[in-house]
Amino acid sequence: MKKAIIITISVLIALILAGIIFLWYFKHKPLPDYDTDIALNNIAEDVEIYRDQYAIPHIYAKNETDLYRALGYVMAQDRLWQMDLIRRATQGRLSEIFGADFVEIDLLLRSLQMSEKSQIVIDSVTPEMKAALEAYSDGVNQYIENNKNKLPIEFKILGYKPDNWEAEHSLNIIGYMAWDLGTAWHAEVVIHQLKEKLNEEQFKSLLPEFTNNTYIYDYETDSVLIDLETDIISFNDKIQELGVTTFEGSNNWVVSGEKSTTGLPILANDMHLGFNIPGIWYQVHLVVEGEYNVIGLSVPGAPT
């Protein structure tokens, strides 16, 4: 009996250790190696990338095309899952990975026609901008191709691999930000409902300076029935649960140099953003020798 207990305990300990090792490997295998040389295709001249103590990339290139190709690779290296999630939201393709509960949300997102509008932009941009978008997309795709077996853990859990990145997907982020920052539709729904319930005097007592005409229409066809309160608002709430919509709008102000210790003015920004991991911003430092040297924040999936 004693021997059987010892064997059972030993087997359990071995299984637990094996499980811990497997989970550690499963979790850490996709982590990028920042201390290695990478040979990218289509690079004309050497590009150097430094990571500071916060892992923020500092990219030094000799021409813009190489810079954006390297940026695409580095951004995919750090945020590929987040990029794919945002892309799916802009395309209305969330139900493909999350199931039938997201079909109606996808229909709403597709009705915004972000991809169609992005294609109009692509057809009208300068050759230089188009080349930058294509180089960035190529960098993302080279990362996907070179790391098929080291993709972020979310792809393994959901059982799919990301599609190739295209210029359109980067431009869709313009529509993504516009949708998320455009909170007026939410206010208009509430105001419309107030006007339906209150007489003019009561309404004016609540919103005395509100003079906008309402453009909220109830409509129904054989195939579509939209209830502004229960459908659009609830759909948006569900998108927020994914951490996809994070922009709430921001404000900023300037402190005069007369009131600062340095004698210089201070520009302060108050970003109304929710808490997410990872955050919505991607900080990066871009340098093209002799042309420009900039550091700032971008949305994952957007070259600048």
C-alpha positions, -999 to +999 in steps of 0.1 A: +000+000+000+028+023+010+046+016-023+014+022-043+010+056-026+046+066-033+043+056-070+010+075-073+024+107-058+055+104-080+034+101-111+013+131-101+043+152-094+058+142-128+025+151-146+023+185-128+059+193-137+054+182-173+023+204-174+042+234-160+070+229-185+045+226-214+026+257-204+059+277-200+070+266-235+035+273-250+036+307-235+071+317-242+078+302-276+061+331-295+082+357-277+105+375-301+143+375-298+154+411-299+191+402-299+194+386-333+201+396-369+171+392-393+175+389-431+144+405-447+137+403-484+135+435-504+157+455-481+180+478-501+203+489-473+210+479-438+185+488-411+194+490-374+168+485-347+176+492-311+153+483-281+155+505-250+149+494-215+111+495-222+115+474-254+105+505-275+120+501-310+142+527-324+145+521-362+174+537-382+172+533-419+187+550-450+155+553-470+118+554-463+109+521-480+133+501-459+121+520-428+084+511-433+093+475-442+112+471-410+084+489-390+059+464-403+081+435-392+087+450-358+051+459-351+039+424-361+067+410-339+051+429-309+014+432-316+003+407-344-027+394-325-039+429-316-035+440-352-055+410-365-083+417-340-086+453-351-085+442-387-113+417-382-134+444-365-130+468-394-139+440-419-168+426-399-151+392-395-152+386-358-177+358-360-152+337-380-132+332-348-156+340-320-187+322-333-223+329-341-228+354-313-209+379-333-227+376-366-250+405-361-221+426-349-203+417-381-233+429-401-233+462-383-195+466-388-197+457-425-225+482-430-199+509-422-180+499-454-146+507-441-127+485-466-146+501-496-137+536-484-101+525-478-098+514-514-109+549-525-080+563-505-055+538-519-066+548-554-059+585-547-027+586-526+007+596-539+030+569-552+053+576-522+025+569-497+014+538-516+050+525-516+052+531-478+019+512-473+030+483-494+065+481-478+048+481-443+025+453-454+054+433-468+072+436-435+041+423-416+038+394-440+074+385-438+071+382-401+040+360-405+058+338-430+090+335-410+072+327-377+044+303-387+052+281-357+058+309-333+026+329-336+011+346-305-008+322-282-042+336-291-039+322-326-031+287-311-060+289-287-085+299-314-070+275-340-063+298-370-035+316-387-036+353-397-042+362-434-016+383-452-017+420-444-026+445-471-025+482-475-062+484-472-061+469-437-039+498-425-062+524-439-092+507-424-079+520-390-089+555-401-125+543-402-120+523-370-109+554-351-137+575-367-163+550-356-149+548-321-145+586-316-179+593-332-199+592-300-225+616-313-247+588-325-250+575-290-261+610-277-285+615-306-303+583-297-309+595-261-319+630-273-343+615-298-359+594-271-363+624-248-380+644-276-404+615-282-414+614-245-414+651-234-433+681-246-414+711-260-413+730-228-400+700-208-374+693-234-362+729-234-359+729-196-335+700-199-316+711-230-323+748-234-296+754-260-301+723-281-312+734-316-300+705-338-326+687-359-330+650-353-319+627-380-329+595-363-352+575-384-370+543-376-370+520-406-378+484-414-374+463-445-381+426-452-345+417-442-334+444-417-349+457-385-327+480-365-336+491-330-313+519-321-313+513-284-312+475-282-291+468-313-265+494-321-257+503-285-256+467-273-235+457-303-210+484-295-209+473-259-200+438-270-172+451-292-159+470-262-158+438-242-132+425-267-111+455-260-113+466-296-129+500-292-108+520-268-110+556-279-133+579-259-120+613-271-094+635-255-086+670-245-055+691-239-044+724-225-013+746-224+004+760-193+021+794-199+058+796-195+052+822-169+038+795-146+064+768-152+097+763-135+116+761-168+100+793-182+088+772-212+052+764-220+039+729-211+014+711-234-006+686-215-029+659-229-057+640-212-064+609-231-098+594-223-088+558-228-099+526-212-074+503-195-063+475-218-035+450-220-019+456-244-026+493-247-040+507-279-009+528-286+024+515-300+054+538-293+082+538-319+111+560-329+117+563-367+148+578-383+158+582-419+193+595-421+194+631-432+156+633-437+137+630-405+139+619-369+105+614-351+092+595-321+056+591-312+026+568-309+007+548-336-022+523-335-010+487-342-015+481-379-009+517-389+025+526-403+024+561-388 
